[in-house]
Amino acid sequence: MLEGKVLKDFNDKQNQLKNYKKGQKFKAEESRYKELEGKGFVEKGKEIVSKKDKQVE
């Protein structure tokens, strides 16, 4: 998963057209995040690690 800030308002067609406003945080699977990053909707994302993944270490 990647997470970053929204650069331009958009409606997420893969999430029931949920509206994201500039400045909000957005997180998604890497392929989806990269798609939106390439279109200029989100900044370069940072990888996030879930608590579940941390317990495995």
PQR file of N, CA, C, O and H, with PARSE charges and radii, in Angstrom:
ATOM      1  N   MET A   1       0.847  -1.179   0.000 -0.4000 1.5000
ATOM      2  CA  MET A   1       0.000   0.000   0.000 -0.0000 2.0000
ATOM      3  C   MET A   1       0.892   1.242   0.000  0.5500 1.7000
ATOM      4  O   MET A   1       1.955   1.280   0.620 -0.5500 1.4000
ATOM      5  N   LEU A   2       0.416   2.241  -0.715 -0.4000 1.5000
ATOM      6  CA  LEU A   2       1.080   3.534  -0.740 -0.0000 2.0000
ATOM      7  C   LEU A   2       0.104   4.593  -0.237  0.5500 1.7000
ATOM      8  O   LEU A   2      -1.112   4.461  -0.380 -0.5500 1.4000
ATOM      9  H   LEU A   2      -0.448   2.209  -1.218  0.4000 1.0000
ATOM     10  N   GLU A   3       0.664   5.645   0.355 -0.4000 1.5000
ATOM     11  CA  GLU A   3      -0.163   6.724   0.873 -0.0000 2.0000
ATOM     12  C   GLU A   3       0.502   8.058   0.565  0.5500 1.7000
ATOM     13  O   GLU A   3       1.726   8.180   0.615 -0.5500 1.4000
ATOM     14  H   GLU A   3       1.651   5.752   0.472  0.4000 1.0000
ATOM     15  N   GLY A   4      -0.318   9.055   0.247 -0.4000 1.5000
ATOM     16  CA  GLY A   4       0.190  10.400  -0.010 -0.0000 2.0000
ATOM     17  C   GLY A   4      -0.955  11.378  -0.082  0.5500 1.7000
ATOM     18  O   GLY A   4      -2.116  11.017   0.107 -0.5500 1.4000
ATOM     19  H   GLY A   4      -1.312   8.955   0.207  0.4000 1.0000
ATOM     20  N   LYS A   5      -0.613  12.631  -0.361 -0.4000 1.5000
ATOM     21  CA  LYS A   5      -1.620  13.688  -0.421 -0.0000 2.0000
ATOM     22  C   LYS A   5      -2.193  13.834  -1.818  0.5500 1.7000
ATOM     23  O   LYS A   5      -1.518  13.595  -2.820 -0.5500 1.4000
ATOM     24  H   LYS A   5       0.331  12.924  -0.514  0.4000 1.0000
ATOM     25  N   VAL A   6      -3.446  14.231  -1.857 -0.4000 1.5000
ATOM     26  CA  VAL A   6      -4.148  14.501  -3.108 -0.0000 2.0000
ATOM     27  C   VAL A   6      -3.707  15.876  -3.613  0.5500 1.7000
ATOM     28  O   VAL A   6      -3.692  16.844  -2.853 -0.5500 1.4000
ATOM     29  H   VAL A   6      -3.994  14.425  -1.043  0.4000 1.0000
ATOM     30  N   LEU A   7      -3.349  15.958  -4.897 -0.4000 1.5000
ATOM     31  CA  LEU A   7      -2.920  17.216  -5.502 -0.0000 2.0000
ATOM     32  C   LEU A   7      -4.053  17.925  -6.233  0.5500 1.7000
ATOM     33  O   LEU A   7      -4.089  19.155  -6.286 -0.5500 1.4000
ATOM     34  H   LEU A   7      -3.361  15.172  -5.514  0.4000 1.0000
ATOM     35  N   LYS A   8      -4.979  17.149  -6.797 -0.4000 1.5000
ATOM     36  CA  LYS A   8      -6.136  17.691  -7.523 -0.0000 2.0000
ATOM     37  C   LYS A   8      -7.373  16.934  -7.087  0.5500 1.7000
ATOM     38  O   LYS A   8      -7.315  15.721  -6.884 -0.5500 1.4000
ATOM     39  H   LYS A   8      -4.949  16.150  -6.754  0.4000 1.0000
ATOM     40  N   ASP A   9      -8.494  17.630  -6.939 -0.4000 1.5000
ATOM     41  CA  ASP A   9      -9.761  16.981  -6.595 -0.0000 2.0000
ATOM     42  C   ASP A   9     -10.104  15.925  -7.645  0.5500 1.7000
ATOM     43  O   ASP A   9      -9.894  16.138  -8.839 -0.5500 1.4000
ATOM     44  H   ASP A   9      -8.541  18.615  -7.103  0.4000 1.0000
ATOM     45  N   PHE A  10     -10.631  14.790  -7.195 -0.4000 1.5000
ATOM     46  CA  PHE A  10     -11.098  13.770  -8.128 -0.0000 2.0000
ATOM     47  C   PHE A  10     -12.119  12.864  -7.462  0.5500 1.7000
ATOM     48  O   PHE A  10     -12.199  12.787  -6.236 -0.5500 1.4000
ATOM     49  H   PHE A  10     -10.801  14.617  -6.225  0.4000 1.0000
ATOM     50  N   ASN A  11     -12.898  12.180  -8.290 -0.4000 1.5000
ATOM     51  CA  ASN A  11     -13.838  11.163  -7.832 -0.0000 2.0000
ATOM     52  C   ASN A  11     -13.241   9.817  -8.184  0.5500 1.7000
ATOM     53  O   ASN A  11     -12.947   9.554  -9.350 -0.5500 1.4000
ATOM     54  H   ASN A  11     -12.834  12.242  -9.286  0.4000 1.0000
ATOM     55  N   ASP A  12     -13.059   8.970  -7.198 -0.4000 1.5000
ATOM     56  CA  ASP A  12     -12.414   7.669  -7.404 -0.0000 2.0000
ATOM     57  C   ASP A  12     -13.403   6.680  -8.016  0.5500 1.7000
ATOM     58  O   ASP A  12     -14.289   6.169  -7.330 -0.5500 1.4000
ATOM     59  H   ASP A  12     -13.297   9.184  -6.251  0.4000 1.0000
ATOM     60  N   LYS A  13     -13.244   6.420  -9.293 -0.4000 1.5000
ATOM     61  CA  LYS A  13     -14.173   5.533 -10.001 -0.0000 2.0000
ATOM     62  C   LYS A  13     -14.106   4.093  -9.490  0.5500 1.7000
ATOM     63  O   LYS A  13     -15.043   3.325  -9.708 -0.5500 1.4000
ATOM     64  H   LYS A  13     -12.525   6.835  -9.849  0.4000 1.0000
ATOM     65  N   GLN A  14     -13.031   3.716  -8.823 -0.4000 1.5000
ATOM     66  CA  GLN A  14     -12.925   2.353  -8.299 -0.0000 2.0000
ATOM     67  C   GLN A  14     -13.428   2.247  -6.858  0.5500 1.7000
ATOM     68  O   GLN A  14     -13.373   1.171  -6.261 -0.5500 1.4000
ATOM     69  H   GLN A  14     -12.270   4.340  -8.646  0.4000 1.0000
ATOM     70  N   ASN A  15     -13.914   3.351  -6.300 -0.4000 1.5000
ATOM     71  CA  ASN A  15     -14.427   3.337  -4.936 -0.0000 2.0000
ATOM     72  C   ASN A  15     -15.755   4.086  -4.884  0.5500 1.7000
ATOM     73  O   ASN A  15     -15.909   5.037  -4.117 -0.5500 1.4000
ATOM     74  H   ASN A  15     -13.959   4.224  -6.785  0.4000 1.0000
ATOM     75  N   GLN A  16     -16.708   3.655  -5.700 -0.4000 1.5000
ATOM     76  CA  GLN A  16     -18.061   4.221  -5.734 -0.0000 2.0000
ATOM     77  C   GLN A  16     -18.058   5.741  -5.891  0.5500 1.7000
ATOM     78  O   GLN A  16     -18.867   6.443  -5.285 -0.5500 1.4000
ATOM     79  H   GLN A  16     -16.583   2.883  -6.323  0.4000 1.0000
ATOM     80  N   LEU A  17     -17.138   6.231  -6.711 -0.4000 1.5000
ATOM     81  CA  LEU A  17     -17.000   7.661  -7.006 -0.0000 2.0000
ATOM     82  C   LEU A  17     -16.770   8.518  -5.761  0.5500 1.7000
ATOM     83  O   LEU A  17     -17.199   9.671  -5.708 -0.5500 1.4000
ATOM     84  H   LEU A  17     -16.481   5.661  -7.203  0.4000 1.0000
ATOM     85  N   LYS A  18     -16.092   7.952  -4.758 -0.4000 1.5000
ATOM     86  CA  LYS A  18     -15.765   8.711  -3.549 -0.0000 2.0000
ATOM     87  C   LYS A  18     -14.976   9.951  -3.951  0.5500 1.7000
ATOM     88  O   LYS A  18     -14.046   9.875  -4.754 -0.5500 1.4000
ATOM     89  H   LYS A  18     -15.743   7.015  -4.801  0.4000 1.0000
ATOM     90  N   ASN A  19     -15.358  11.098  -3.382 -0.4000 1.5000
ATOM     91  CA  ASN A  19     -14.716  12.358  -3.724 -0.0000 2.0000
ATOM     92  C   ASN A  19     -13.515  12.610  -2.819  0.5500 1.7000
ATOM     93  O   ASN A  19     -13.615  12.535  -1.594 -0.5500 1.4000
ATOM     94  H   ASN A  19     -16.113  11.160  -2.730  0.4000 1.0000
ATOM     95  N   TYR A  20     -12.385  12.907  -3.442 -0.4000 1.5000
ATOM     96  CA  TYR A  20     -11.173  13.279  -2.709 -0.0000 2.0000
ATOM     97  C   TYR A  20     -10.849  14.723  -3.050  0.5500 1.7000
ATOM     98  O   TYR A  20     -10.842  15.100  -4.222 -0.5500 1.4000
ATOM     99  H   TYR A  20     -12.304  12.967  -4.437  0.4000 1.0000
ATOM    100  N   LYS A  21     -10.583  15.525  -2.039 -0.4000 1.5000
ATOM    101  CA  LYS A  21     -10.263  16.937  -2.206 -0.0000 2.0000
ATOM    102  C   LYS A  21      -8.758  17.153  -2.057  0.5500 1.7000
ATOM    103  O   LYS A  21      -8.073  16.383  -1.385 -0.5500 1.4000
ATOM    104  H   LYS A  21     -10.588  15.218  -1.087  0.4000 1.0000
ATOM    105  N   LYS A  22      -8.261  18.201  -2.689 -0.4000 1.5000
ATOM    106  CA  LYS A  22      -6.856  18.565  -2.592 -0.0000 2.0000
ATOM    107  C   LYS A  22      -6.455  18.676  -1.118  0.5500 1.7000
ATOM    108  O   LYS A  22      -7.144  19.316  -0.324 -0.5500 1.4000
ATOM    109  H   LYS A  22      -8.818  18.827  -3.236  0.4000 1.0000
ATOM    110  N   GLY A  23      -5.335  18.048  -0.766 -0.4000 1.5000
ATOM    111  CA  GLY A  23      -4.828  18.098   0.605 -0.0000 2.0000
ATOM    112  C   GLY A  23      -5.194  16.896   1.454  0.5500 1.7000
ATOM    113  O   GLY A  23      -4.550  16.644   2.473 -0.5500 1.4000
ATOM    114  H   GLY A  23      -4.775  17.529  -1.411  0.4000 1.0000
ATOM    115  N   GLN A  24      -6.223  16.143   1.052 -0.4000 1.5000
ATOM    116  CA  GLN A  24      -6.598  14.944   1.805 -0.0000 2.0000
ATOM    117  C   GLN A  24      -5.559  13.853   1.585  0.5500 1.7000
ATOM    118  O   GLN A  24      -4.789  13.900   0.626 -0.5500 1.4000
ATOM    119  H   GLN A  24      -6.746  16.347   0.225  0.4000 1.0000
ATOM    120  N   LYS A  25      -5.546  12.873   2.479 -0.4000 1.5000
ATOM    121  CA  LYS A  25      -4.676  11.706   2.298 -0.0000 2.0000
ATOM    122  C   LYS A  25      -5.410  10.665   1.479  0.5500 1.7000
ATOM    123  O   LYS A  25      -6.622  10.491   1.601 -0.5500 1.4000
ATOM    124  H   LYS A  25      -6.171  12.835   3.258  0.4000 1.0000
ATOM    125  N   PHE A  26      -4.645   9.974   0.637 -0.4000 1.5000
ATOM    126  CA  PHE A  26      -5.193   8.915  -0.192 -0.0000 2.0000
ATOM    127  C   PHE A  26      -4.273   7.724  -0.087  0.5500 1.7000
ATOM    128  O   PHE A  26      -3.052   7.868  -0.151 -0.5500 1.4000
ATOM    129  H   PHE A  26      -3.660  10.115   0.538  0.4000 1.0000
ATOM    130  N   LYS A  27      -4.855   6.536   0.076 -0.4000 1.5000
ATOM    131  CA  LYS A  27      -4.028   5.329   0.079 -0.0000 2.0000
ATOM    132  C   LYS A  27      -4.691   4.265  -0.771  0.5500 1.7000
ATOM    133  O   LYS A  27      -5.916   4.160  -0.839 -0.5500 1.4000
ATOM    134  H   LYS A  27      -5.847   6.419   0.128  0.4000 1.0000
ATOM    135  N   ALA A  28      -3.836   3.474  -1.423 -0.4000 1.5000
ATOM    136  CA  ALA A  28      -4.326   2.432  -2.316 -0.0000 2.0000
ATOM    137  C   ALA A  28      -3.197   1.442  -2.578  0.5500 1.7000
ATOM    138  O   ALA A  28      -2.040   1.678  -2.227 -0.5500 1.4000
ATOM    139  H   ALA A  28      -2.841   3.559  -1.368  0.4000 1.0000
ATOM    140  N   GLU A  29      -3.566   0.335  -3.202 -0.4000 1.5000
ATOM    141  CA  GLU A  29      -2.565  -0.634  -3.626 -0.0000 2.0000
ATOM    142  C   GLU A  29      -1.613   0.059  -4.595  0.5500 1.7000
ATOM    143  O   GLU A  29      -1.991   1.022  -5.262 -0.5500 1.4000
ATOM    144  H   GLU A  29      -4.505   0.144  -3.487  0.4000 1.0000
ATOM    145  N   GLU A  30      -0.387  -0.428  -4.671 -0.4000 1.5000
ATOM    146  CA  GLU A  30       0.660   0.238  -5.444 -0.0000 2.0000
ATOM    147  C   GLU A  30       0.271   0.506  -6.899  0.5500 1.7000
ATOM    148  O   GLU A  30       0.505   1.608  -7.396 -0.5500 1.4000
ATOM    149  H   GLU A  30      -0.080  -1.210  -4.129  0.4000 1.0000
ATOM    150  N   SER A  31      -0.312  -0.465  -7.588 -0.4000 1.5000
ATOM    151  CA  SER A  31      -0.648  -0.272  -8.997 -0.0000 2.0000
ATOM    152  C   SER A  31      -1.684   0.835  -9.178  0.5500 1.7000
ATOM    153  O   SER A  31      -1.559   1.651 -10.091 -0.5500 1.4000
ATOM    154  H   SER A  31      -0.502  -1.360  -7.184  0.4000 1.0000
ATOM    155  N   ARG A  32      -2.689   0.875  -8.332 -0.4000 1.5000
ATOM    156  CA  ARG A  32      -3.728   1.908  -8.405 -0.0000 2.0000
ATOM    157  C   ARG A  32      -3.149   3.282  -8.060  0.5500 1.7000
ATOM    158  O   ARG A  32      -3.451   4.279  -8.716 -0.5500 1.4000
ATOM    159  H   ARG A  32      -2.790   0.212  -7.590  0.4000 1.0000
ATOM    160  N   TYR A  33      -2.320   3.315  -7.029 -0.4000 1.5000
ATOM    161  CA  TYR A  33      -1.715   4.577  -6.619 -0.0000 2.0000
ATOM    162  C   TYR A  33      -0.846   5.133  -7.743  0.5500 1.7000
ATOM    163  O   TYR A  33      -0.915   6.322  -8.053 -0.5500 1.4000
ATOM    164  H   TYR A  33      -2.075   2.505  -6.496  0.4000 1.0000
ATOM    165  N   LYS A  34      -0.024   4.273  -8.355 -0.4000 1.5000
ATOM    166  CA  LYS A  34       0.866   4.704  -9.441 -0.0000 2.0000
ATOM    167  C   LYS A  34       0.062   5.232 -10.625  0.5500 1.7000
ATOM    168  O   LYS A  34       0.481   6.188 -11.278 -0.5500 1.4000
ATOM    169  H   LYS A  34       0.033   3.307  -8.103  0.4000 1.0000
ATOM    170  N   GLU A  35      -1.089   4.620 -10.909 -0.4000 1.5000
ATOM    171  CA  GLU A  35      -1.952   5.078 -11.999 -0.0000 2.0000
ATOM    172  C   GLU A  35      -2.390   6.525 -11.743  0.5500 1.7000
ATOM    173  O   GLU A  35      -2.303   7.369 -12.635 -0.5500 1.4000
ATOM    174  H   GLU A  35      -1.429   3.843 -10.379  0.4000 1.0000
ATOM    175  N   LEU A  36      -2.857   6.806 -10.531 -0.4000 1.5000
ATOM    176  CA  LEU A  36      -3.324   8.152 -10.193 -0.0000 2.0000
ATOM    177  C   LEU A  36      -2.160   9.137 -10.094  0.5500 1.7000
ATOM    178  O   LEU A  36      -2.310  10.311 -10.434 -0.5500 1.4000
ATOM    179  H   LEU A  36      -2.928   6.120  -9.806  0.4000 1.0000
ATOM    180  N   GLU A  37      -1.017   8.672  -9.638 -0.4000 1.5000
ATOM    181  CA  GLU A  37       0.175   9.524  -9.571 -0.0000 2.0000
ATOM    182  C   GLU A  37       0.588   9.946 -10.986  0.5500 1.7000
ATOM    183  O   GLU A  37       0.940  11.102 -11.223 -0.5500 1.4000
ATOM    184  H   GLU A  37      -0.894   7.719  -9.362  0.4000 1.0000
ATOM    185  N   GLY A  38       0.540   8.999 -11.911 -0.4000 1.5000
ATOM    186  CA  GLY A  38       0.890   9.282 -13.296 -0.0000 2.0000
ATOM    187  C   GLY A  38      -0.037  10.295 -13.950  0.5500 1.7000
ATOM    188  O   GLY A  38       0.366  11.011 -14.866 -0.5500 1.4000
ATOM    189  H   GLY A  38       0.254   8.060 -11.719  0.4000 1.0000
ATOM    190  N   LYS A  39      -1.275  10.356 -13.483 -0.4000 1.5000
ATOM    191  CA  LYS A  39      -2.257  11.296 -14.020 -0.0000 2.0000
ATOM    192  C   LYS A  39      -2.227  12.635 -13.278  0.5500 1.7000
ATOM    193  O   LYS A  39      -2.967  13.554 -13.628 -0.5500 1.4000
ATOM    194  H   LYS A  39      -1.603   9.774 -12.739  0.4000 1.0000
ATOM    195  N   GLY A  40      -1.373  12.747 -12.254 -0.4000 1.5000
ATOM    196  CA  GLY A  40      -1.214  14.007 -11.542 -0.0000 2.0000
ATOM    197  C   GLY A  40      -2.209  14.263 -10.426  0.5500 1.7000
ATOM    198  O   GLY A  40      -2.323  15.393  -9.950 -0.5500 1.4000
ATOM    199  H   GLY A  40      -0.772  12.000 -11.970  0.4000 1.0000
ATOM    200  N   PHE A  41      -2.928  13.238 -10.001 -0.4000 1.5000
ATOM    201  CA  PHE A  41      -3.928  13.431  -8.948 -0.0000 2.0000
ATOM    202  C   PHE A  41      -3.345  13.335  -7.536  0.5500 1.7000
ATOM    203  O   PHE A  41      -3.878  13.945  -6.609 -0.5500 1.4000
ATOM    204  H   PHE A  41      -2.835  12.321 -10.388  0.4000 1.0000
ATOM    205  N   VAL A  42      -2.263  12.581  -7.361 -0.4000 1.5000
ATOM    206  CA  VAL A  42      -1.665  12.404  -6.035 -0.0000 2.0000
ATOM    207  C   VAL A  42      -0.150  12.592  -6.119  0.5500 1.7000
ATOM    208  O   VAL A  42       0.463  12.405  -7.170 -0.5500 1.4000
ATOM    209  H   VAL A  42      -1.830  12.085  -8.113  0.4000 1.0000
ATOM    210  N   GLU A  43       0.436  12.970  -4.970 -0.4000 1.5000
ATOM    211  CA  GLU A  43       1.883  13.142  -4.921 -0.0000 2.0000
ATOM    212  C   GLU A  43       2.575  11.777  -4.873  0.5500 1.7000
ATOM    213  O   GLU A  43       1.916  10.745  -4.756 -0.5500 1.4000
ATOM    214  H   GLU A  43      -0.062  13.122  -4.116  0.4000 1.0000
ATOM    215  N   LYS A  44       3.890  11.780  -4.963 -0.4000 1.5000
ATOM    216  CA  LYS A  44       4.649  10.540  -4.850 -0.0000 2.0000
ATOM    217  C   LYS A  44       4.327   9.918  -3.498  0.5500 1.7000
ATOM    218  O   LYS A  44       4.464  10.564  -2.459 -0.5500 1.4000
ATOM    219  H   LYS A  44       4.426  12.619  -5.058  0.4000 1.0000
ATOM    220  N   GLY A  45       3.906   8.680  -3.520 -0.4000 1.5000
ATOM    221  CA  GLY A  45       3.459   8.023  -2.301 -0.0000 2.0000
ATOM    222  C   GLY A  45       4.562   7.381  -1.497  0.5500 1.7000
ATOM    223  O   GLY A  45       5.631   7.054  -2.011 -0.5500 1.4000
ATOM    224  H   GLY A  45       3.795   8.155  -4.364  0.4000 1.0000
ATOM    225  N   LYS A  46       4.275   7.209  -0.224 -0.4000 1.5000
ATOM    226  CA  LYS A  46       5.184   6.504   0.680 -0.0000 2.0000
ATOM    227  C   LYS A  46       4.560   5.169   1.015  0.5500 1.7000
ATOM    228  O   LYS A  46       3.348   5.064   1.200 -0.5500 1.4000
ATOM    229  H   LYS A  46       3.407   7.475   0.193  0.4000 1.0000
ATOM    230  N   GLU A  47       5.395   4.153   1.090 -0.4000 1.5000
ATOM    231  CA  GLU A  47       4.890   2.822   1.428 -0.0000 2.0000
ATOM    232  C   GLU A  47       4.480   2.799   2.892  0.5500 1.7000
ATOM    233  O   GLU A  47       5.191   3.304   3.762 -0.5500 1.4000
ATOM    234  H   GLU A  47       6.380   4.238   0.939  0.4000 1.0000
ATOM    235  N   ILE A  48       3.322   2.205   3.147 -0.4000 1.5000
ATOM    236  CA  ILE A  48       2.865   2.070   4.530 -0.0000 2.0000
ATOM    237  C   ILE A  48       2.821   0.588   4.869  0.5500 1.7000
ATOM    238  O   ILE A  48       2.497  -0.257   4.035 -0.5500 1.4000
ATOM    239  H   ILE A  48       2.745   1.796   2.440  0.4000 1.0000
ATOM    240  N   VAL A  49       3.159   0.303   6.119 -0.4000 1.5000
ATOM    241  CA  VAL A  49       3.181  -1.074   6.589 -0.0000 2.0000
ATOM    242  C   VAL A  49       2.067  -1.223   7.613  0.5500 1.7000
ATOM    243  O   VAL A  49       1.979  -0.446   8.564 -0.5500 1.4000
ATOM    244  H   VAL A  49       3.423   0.989   6.796  0.4000 1.0000
ATOM    245  N   SER A  50       1.223  -2.215   7.417 -0.4000 1.5000
ATOM    246  CA  SER A  50       0.121  -2.425   8.355 -0.0000 2.0000
ATOM    247  C   SER A  50       0.631  -3.035   9.649  0.5500 1.7000
ATOM    248  O   SER A  50       1.710  -3.625   9.687 -0.5500 1.4000
ATOM    249  H   SER A  50       1.295  -2.846   6.645  0.4000 1.0000
ATOM    250  N   LYS A  51      -0.148  -2.889  10.700 -0.4000 1.5000
ATOM    251  CA  LYS A  51       0.207  -3.474  11.990 -0.0000 2.0000
ATOM    252  C   LYS A  51       0.323  -4.985  11.865  0.5500 1.7000
ATOM    253  O   LYS A  51       1.154  -5.608  12.526 -0.5500 1.4000
ATOM    254  H   LYS A  51      -1.025  -2.409  10.670  0.4000 1.0000
ATOM    255  N   LYS A  52      -0.504  -5.565  11.026 -0.4000 1.5000
ATOM    256  CA  LYS A  52      -0.487  -7.013  10.817 -0.0000 2.0000
ATOM    257  C   LYS A  52       0.875  -7.451  10.261  0.5500 1.7000
ATOM    258  O   LYS A  52       1.430  -8.459  10.698 -0.5500 1.4000
ATOM    259  H   LYS A  52      -1.179  -5.059  10.489  0.4000 1.0000
ATOM    260  N   ASP A  53       1.410  -6.692   9.298 -0.4000 1.5000
ATOM    261  CA  ASP A  53       2.719  -7.001   8.712 -0.0000 2.0000
ATOM    262  C   ASP A  53       3.843  -6.858   9.721  0.5500 1.7000
ATOM    263  O   ASP A  53       4.805  -7.625   9.682 -0.5500 1.4000
ATOM    264  H   ASP A  53       0.959  -5.873   8.943  0.4000 1.0000
ATOM    265  N   LYS A  54       3.741  -5.880  10.634 -0.4000 1.5000
ATOM    266  CA  LYS A  54       4.769  -5.662  11.632 -0.0000 2.0000
ATOM    267  C   LYS A  54       4.852  -6.831  12.605  0.5500 1.7000
ATOM    268  O   LYS A  54       5.942  -7.158  13.074 -0.5500 1.4000
ATOM    269  H   LYS A  54       2.960  -5.257  10.665  0.4000 1.0000
ATOM    270  N   GLN A  55       3.728  -7.467  12.918 -0.4000 1.5000
ATOM    271  CA  GLN A  55       3.704  -8.568  13.862 -0.0000 2.0000
ATOM    272  C   GLN A  55       4.414  -9.796  13.307  0.5500 1.7000
ATOM    273  O   GLN A  55       4.880 -10.630  14.084 -0.5500 1.4000
ATOM    274  H   GLN A  55       2.843  -7.202  12.536  0.4000 1.0000
ATOM    275  N   VAL A  56       4.508  -9.929  12.005 -0.4000 1.5000
ATOM    276  CA  VAL A  56       5.147 -11.079  11.387 -0.0000 2.0000
ATOM    277  C   VAL A  56       6.651 -11.043  11.574  0.5500 1.7000
ATOM    278  O   VAL A  56       7.293 -12.090  11.655 -0.5500 1.4000
ATOM    279  H   VAL A  56       4.130  -9.251  11.375  0.4000 1.0000
ATOM    280  N   GLU A  57       7.223  -9.838  11.644 -0.4000 1.5000
ATOM    281  CA  GLU A  57       8.690  -9.697  11.757 -0.0000 2.0000
ATOM    282  C   GLU A  57       9.232 -10.270  13.030  0.5500 1.7000
ATOM    283  O   GLU A  57      10.440 -10.224  13.262 -0.5500 1.4000
ATOM    284  H   GLU A  57       6.701  -8.987  11.578  0.4000 1.0000
TER
END
